[in-house]
Amino acid sequence: MKQLKPSPSRPSLQTGNESGPASSSLAQLKTLRRAQRETNQRVEELKLRLFRITEQHMDQAVRLIKRWLSDKD
């Protein structure tokens, strides 16, 4: 049976112990995914913080407007 040689356009399947284009791109992909997960987590934390700040300031604004309206009367 004839064996096919891997072509540059078709990376061969390699194990994690071998070094080469496939393993280095896999490592890069894992690094990118980890960074993306960390970024997504940070974004969610910031959204939650922003929501809390907005809610707090909205409560303060409502109290201030109510006070202004009661002072007018």
Secondary structure as GFF3:
##gff-version 3
##sequence-region A 1 73
A	DSSP	alpha_helix	21	72	.	.	.	ID=ss1
###
